């Protein structure tokens, strides 16, 4: 690049975008790369603190920030990711599909350790919608040595993409709502609408919603019936505390399911249970799911709907960030909970 005083720049082309910031009103591109400076531009440039501009001059072994941004984006992106044309030297990567965002943390760290390269992302295991921003690719200076970008490309070719989106699968779900008080009509069912609402987000097929007395044998039979009906996920609500009448955990265990965990270091939802019955996840859902908008159930469900098998270590890892602040207005997943 060649540095030129603004007053001497009329007729010359900018080699990078120039940003304009008006506090509280506007932040964006004032002059785009390639803009030919006109006489009337000089006062605006000077008023924005730009006394010099840079003109691009070819220099072997160096590449411009826009080309660098595109090459970085192409190298790091995996399935169900797209990217935008660079603006102000930055290319934005977006989700191309509804699903769960995944980032290879060690690889991301290694790439961000390369000179001039910067790639910020949203957190791993973040639920995303089509078109949602998930990462940004850019270099710090206006130009960088091409060898830095080649390092990024070589790492990704060797170890795979840095980020991708796993789409949600359409699962067949069996719902079992326990509780004598519900079955005998003493109180209205509050669990059913909550579960149905969550399943609607994932476009799941609900095979049925059965009500069951607090009898271990009856709950066990309902679970096995849904297994015979080829359910991909079985959800059992209620009866998850340590009270003598709360028999759901024992009923799940009696089906022969492999218990991953009963009780988690996550609140709300401490008494949550996860088990697998012939590879079908069986969830024991405590009453917190009714009274709290967001619980550990909301953290676990996206993983199940992308086909992950969750182990004990995965659940214990949730303890950091596993304490919900109970905000007056819940903005999950735009928070730290469960990550």
C-alpha positions as a printed NumPy array, in Angstrom:
array([[  0.   ,   0.   ,   0.   ],
       [  1.04 ,   3.597,  -0.554],
       [  0.134,   6.259,   1.97 ],
       [ -1.249,   9.49 ,   0.448],
       [ -2.454,  12.74 ,   2.026],
       [ -6.199,  13.214,   1.589],
       [ -5.699,  16.573,  -0.123],
       [ -3.56 ,  14.832,  -2.75 ],
       [ -5.877,  11.844,  -3.198],
       [ -8.428,  13.185,  -5.684],
       [ -8.748,  10.672,  -8.524],
       [ -7.159,   7.817,  -6.573],
       [ -8.89 ,   4.599,  -5.493],
       [ -9.254,   3.499,  -1.896],
       [ -7.791,   0.078,  -1.198],
       [-10.01 ,  -0.581,   1.831],
       [-13.421,   0.32 ,   3.234],
       [-13.556,   3.414,   5.452],
       [-15.943,   3.24 ,   8.401],
       [-18.103,   6.087,   9.63 ],
       [-19.322,   6.162,  13.226],
       [-21.962,   8.511,  14.597],
       [-22.433,   7.525,  18.285],
       [-25.928,   6.244,  18.926],
       [-26.995,   6.745,  15.302],
       [-24.861,   4.973,  12.727],
       [-21.903,   2.673,  12.193],
       [-21.13 ,   1.472,   8.7  ],
       [-19.189,   1.967,   5.497],
       [-18.731,   5.601,   4.47 ],
       [-16.479,   4.91 ,   1.475],
       [-16.089,   1.465,  -0.058],
       [-12.936,  -0.102,  -1.358],
       [-12.341,   1.035,  -4.928],
       [-14.101,   4.372,  -4.396],
       [-12.463,   7.135,  -6.435],
       [-11.81 ,  10.111,  -4.175],
       [-13.582,  13.285,  -5.297],
       [-12.976,  16.868,  -4.319],
       [-16.182,  16.929,  -2.291],
       [-15.026,  13.894,  -0.267],
       [-12.024,  15.661,   1.226],
       [-13.885,  17.634,   3.911],
       [-15.802,  14.559,   5.11 ],
       [-12.607,  12.523,   5.29 ],
       [-10.813,  15.21 ,   7.26 ],
       [-13.786,  15.646,   9.615],
       [-13.708,  11.924,  10.371],
       [-10.044,  12.129,  11.318],
       [ -8.656,  10.702,   8.082],
       [ -5.743,  12.853,   6.969],
       [ -4.275,  10.06 ,   4.833],
       [ -5.644,   7.189,   2.767],
       [ -3.977,   4.087,   1.375],
       [ -3.668,   3.222,  -2.28 ],
       [ -3.11 ,  -0.422,  -3.23 ],
       [  0.171,  -1.357,  -4.885],
       [  0.842,  -4.938,  -5.874],
       [  3.423,  -6.585,  -3.658],
       [  4.376, -10.213,  -4.239],
       [  3.646, -12.421,  -1.252],
       [  0.989, -10.154,   0.264],
       [ -2.804, -10.293,  -0.04 ],
       [ -5.528,  -7.747,   0.677],
       [ -7.874,  -8.068,   3.686],
       [-10.914,  -8.829,   1.482],
       [ -9.244, -11.754,  -0.273],
       [ -7.875, -12.966,   3.04 ],
       [-11.346, -12.874,   4.633],
       [-12.851, -14.959,   1.834],
       [-10.061, -17.523,   1.898],
       [-10.28 , -17.87 ,   5.679],
       [-14.069, -18.263,   5.512],
       [-13.86 , -20.931,   2.823],
       [-11.188, -22.823,   4.752],
       [-12.929, -22.936,   8.123],
       [-16.54 , -23.544,   7.067],
       [-18.117, -26.976,   7.131],
       [-21.576, -28.259,   6.263],
       [-24.605, -25.993,   6.512],
       [-22.489, -22.826,   6.668],
       [-22.357, -19.969,   4.154],
       [-20.5  , -16.645,   4.12 ],
       [-21.041, -13.092,   2.943],
       [-19.093, -10.871,   0.61 ],
       [-16.494,  -8.958,   2.662],
       [-17.363,  -5.535,   4.037],
       [-14.815,  -3.431,   5.901],
       [-12.434,  -6.356,   5.455],
       [-14.717,  -8.786,   7.252],
       [-16.634, -11.798,   5.957],
       [-19.552, -13.011,   8.096],
       [-20.296, -16.735,   8.309],
       [-23.936, -17.718,   8.718],
       [-25.989, -20.805,   9.439],
       [-27.579, -22.161,   6.277],
       [-29.811, -24.591,   8.186],
       [-31.687, -24.733,  11.479],
       [-29.713, -26.83 ,  13.936],
       [-26.926, -26.976,  16.513],
       [-23.742, -24.989,  15.914],
       [-20.506, -26.915,  16.381],
       [-16.973, -25.542,  16.663],
       [-13.703, -27.436,  16.963],
       [-12.277, -25.467,  19.882],
       [ -8.681, -26.682,  19.726],
       [ -8.453, -26.028,  15.992],
       [-10.067, -22.603,  16.372],
       [ -7.485, -21.701,  19.032],
       [ -4.622, -22.865,  16.832],
       [ -5.827, -20.87 ,  13.825],
       [ -6.415, -17.74 ,  15.881],
       [ -2.789, -18.057,  17.028],
       [ -1.569, -17.46 ,  13.448],
       [ -0.285, -13.949,  12.804],
       [ -2.965, -11.415,  11.752],
       [ -5.812, -13.993,  11.67 ],
       [ -8.956, -13.393,  13.763],
       [-12.039, -15.651,  13.869],
       [-14.575, -14.923,  16.654],
       [-17.54 , -17.326,  16.876],
       [-20.694, -17.894,  18.898],
       [-20.388, -20.661,  21.55 ],
       [-20.244, -24.353,  20.752],
       [-23.61 , -26.141,  20.976],
       [-25.549, -22.949,  20.251],
       [-29.004, -23.423,  18.745],
       [-29.175, -21.518,  15.44 ],
       [-31.679, -20.506,  12.787],
       [-31.068, -20.117,   9.015],
       [-29.224, -16.881,   8.259],
       [-28.003, -16.456,  11.835],
       [-24.471, -15.099,  12.254],
       [-22.153, -17.739,  13.717],
       [-18.634, -16.418,  13.06 ],
       [-16.571, -13.701,  11.412],
       [-13.346, -13.951,   9.417],
       [-10.851, -11.154,   8.933],
       [ -7.228, -10.137,   9.325],
       [ -6.082,  -7.295,  11.573],
       [ -4.048,  -5.21 ,   9.093],
       [ -5.123,  -4.214,   5.6  ],
       [ -2.706,  -6.711,   4.092],
       [ -0.985,  -9.827,   5.369],
       [  1.661, -12.222,   4.174],
       [ -0.01 , -14.92 ,   2.098],
       [  1.87 , -17.543,   4.083],
       [ -0.406, -16.783,   7.061],
       [ -3.519, -17.656,   5.066],
       [ -1.831, -20.726,   3.632],
       [ -1.27 , -21.945,   7.198],
       [ -5.012, -21.655,   7.855],
       [ -5.854, -23.56 ,   4.694],
       [ -3.326, -26.317,   5.395],
       [ -4.625, -26.846,   8.945],
       [ -8.224, -27.112,   7.766],
       [ -7.321, -29.448,   4.905],
       [ -5.503, -31.675,   7.373],
       [ -7.93 , -31.616,  10.309],
       [-11.271, -30.727,   8.777],
       [-13.461, -27.63 ,   9.038],
       [-13.504, -25.486,  12.17 ],
       [-17.255, -25.039,  12.329],
       [-20.47 , -26.507,  11.004],
       [-24.175, -26.824,  11.8  ],
       [-25.761, -30.168,  12.621],
       [-29.4  , -30.11 ,  11.434],
       [-32.165, -31.311,  13.724],
       [-33.656, -34.659,  12.802],
       [-37.389, -35.36 ,  12.848],
       [-37.844, -37.769,  15.744],
       [-40.796, -39.891,  16.803],
       [-41.52 , -39.058,  20.446],
       [-43.519, -40.844,  23.132],
       [-44.726, -38.741,  26.075],
       [-45.723, -40.247,  29.435],
       [-47.17 , -37.935,  32.085],
       [-47.198, -39.44 ,  35.558],
       [-49.048, -38.399,  38.677],
       [-52.133, -39.626,  40.529],
       [-53.299, -36.055,  40.957],
       [-53.385, -35.577,  37.165],
       [-54.802, -38.995,  36.277],
       [-57.593, -38.635,  38.844],
       [-58.478, -35.151,  37.644],
       [-57.553, -33.326,  40.835],
       [-55.337, -30.884,  38.915],
       [-54.947, -29.921,  35.266],
       [-52.043, -31.304,  33.279],
       [-49.349, -28.628,  33.07 ],
       [-46.599, -30.834,  31.658],
       [-48.328, -31.722,  28.388],
       [-48.482, -28.207,  26.891],
       [-44.866, -27.537,  27.88 ],
       [-43.584, -30.697,  26.182],
       [-45.749, -30.166,  23.108],
       [-44.429, -26.633,  22.718],
       [-40.824, -27.806,  22.905],
       [-41.48 , -30.608,  20.424],
       [-43.077, -28.148,  17.993],
       [-39.779, -26.252,  17.781],
       [-38.033, -29.426,  16.587],
       [-40.97 , -30.445,  14.346],
       [-41.08 , -33.784,  16.145],
       [-43.815, -36.348,  15.594],
       [-45.569, -37.058,  18.902],
       [-46.673, -40.702,  18.824],
       [-48.884, -40.237,  21.836],
       [-49.341, -38.544,  25.204],
       [-50.254, -41.082,  27.898],
       [-51.282, -40.4  ,  31.479],
       [-50.064, -42.854,  34.057],
       [-50.675, -43.415,  37.784],
       [-47.738, -43.334,  40.166],
       [-47.157, -47.062,  39.846],
       [-43.706, -48.267,  38.822],
       [-45.072, -51.217,  36.862],
       [-47.507, -49.043,  34.913],
       [-44.839, -46.493,  33.987],
       [-42.438, -49.258,  32.982],
       [-45.105, -50.819,  30.726],
       [-45.794, -47.477,  28.993],
       [-42.08 , -46.973,  28.288],
       [-41.736, -50.456,  26.77 ],
       [-44.857, -49.889,  24.671],
       [-43.315, -46.788,  23.102],
       [-40.116, -48.729,  22.459],
       [-42.18 , -51.341,  20.575],
       [-43.775, -48.5  ,  18.571],
       [-40.312, -47.445,  17.357],
       [-40.111, -44.2  ,  19.299],
       [-36.808, -42.338,  18.826],
       [-37.208, -40.505,  22.149],
       [-39.271, -41.291,  25.253],
       [-40.071, -38.513,  27.723],
       [-41.442, -39.285,  31.198],
       [-42.592, -36.306,  33.248],
       [-43.03 , -36.   ,  36.985],
       [-42.251, -38.293,  39.898],
       [-38.564, -37.366,  39.85 ],
       [-37.938, -36.185,  43.418],
       [-36.842, -38.238,  46.448],
       [-40.368, -38.541,  47.898],
       [-41.505, -42.159,  48.527],
       [-44.326, -41.797,  45.975],
       [-42.022, -40.572,  43.196],
       [-41.314, -43.784,  41.301],
       [-40.277, -42.605,  37.829],
       [-36.487, -43.18 ,  38.193],
       [-37.058, -46.749,  39.4  ],
       [-39.531, -47.437,  36.608],
       [-37.05 , -46.26 ,  33.965],
       [-34.322, -48.418,  35.5  ],
       [-36.61 , -51.472,  35.628],
       [-37.058, -51.393,  31.829],
       [-33.43 , -52.454,  31.539],
       [-32.351, -48.987,  30.399],
       [-28.749, -47.957,  30.962],
       [-28.781, -45.026,  33.373],
       [-26.366, -42.28 ,  32.362],
       [-27.246, -40.007,  35.261],
       [-29.971, -39.353,  37.789],
       [-29.336, -35.852,  39.078],
       [-27.125, -33.24 ,  37.424],
       [-25.003, -30.272,  38.576],
       [-27.377, -27.959,  36.695],
       [-30.131, -25.716,  38.057],
       [-33.012, -25.619,  37.356],
       [-33.478, -29.291,  36.601],
       [-31.234, -30.914,  39.238],
       [-33.36 , -34.067,  39.388],
       [-33.269, -34.708,  35.633],
       [-32.587, -38.274,  34.482],
       [-31.041, -39.523,  31.251],
       [-31.002, -43.18 ,  30.256],
       [-30.74 , -45.22 ,  27.06 ],
       [-32.996, -48.162,  26.288],
       [-31.626, -50.031,  23.264],
       [-30.077, -46.734,  22.043],
       [-33.351, -44.822,  22.524],
       [-32.935, -41.912,  24.969],
       [-35.354, -41.967,  27.886],
       [-35.715, -38.722,  29.818],
       [-37.025, -38.338,  33.357],
       [-38.19 , -34.727,  33.533],
       [-38.67 , -33.035,  36.927],
       [-41.323, -30.437,  37.721],
       [-38.867, -27.562,  37.162],
       [-39.714, -27.864,  33.446],
       [-43.229, -26.646,  34.236],
       [-42.336, -23.733,  36.465],
       [-39.161, -22.463,  34.755],
       [-39.038, -21.351,  31.136],
       [-35.524, -22.776,  30.704],
       [-34.069, -25.86 ,  32.376],
       [-31.474, -28.523,  31.64 ],
       [-34.074, -30.114,  29.347],
       [-33.573, -27.219,  26.905],
       [-29.826, -27.87 ,  26.905],
       [-30.115, -31.621,  26.358],
       [-32.868, -31.719,  23.72 ],
       [-30.893, -30.071,  20.859],
       [-28.103, -32.614,  21.334],
       [-30.564, -35.474,  21.151],
       [-32.249, -34.055,  18.054],
       [-28.942, -33.928,  16.144],
       [-28.242, -37.547,  17.048],
       [-25.619, -37.176,  19.757],
       [-25.173, -39.857,  22.392],
       [-24.691, -38.012,  25.678],
       [-22.428, -39.467,  28.361],
       [-21.864, -38.728,  32.041],
       [-18.863, -36.508,  31.345],
       [-20.937, -34.371,  28.964],
       [-23.485, -33.803,  31.704],
       [-20.934, -32.989,  34.401],
       [-19.23 , -30.533,  32.054],
       [-22.477, -28.555,  32.006],
       [-21.849, -27.564,  35.642],
       [-19.76 , -24.575,  34.513],
       [-22.468, -22.268,  33.243],
       [-25.1  , -24.594,  34.641],
       [-26.522, -22.168,  37.204],
       [-29.388, -20.191,  35.682],
       [-29.63 , -16.607,  36.965],
       [-33.418, -16.67 ,  36.76 ],
       [-33.583, -13.394,  34.853],
       [-36.912, -11.584,  34.974],
       [-37.075, -11.82 ,  31.185],
       [-35.523, -15.053,  29.874],
       [-33.507, -14.662,  26.672],
       [-32.231, -18.232,  26.37 ],
       [-30.35 , -19.324,  24.295],
       [-28.785, -15.854,  24.184],
       [-26.999, -16.414,  27.507],
       [-24.344, -18.59 ,  29.101],
       [-26.693, -21.213,  30.603],
       [-25.683, -24.776,  29.794],
       [-22.452, -23.867,  28.037]])
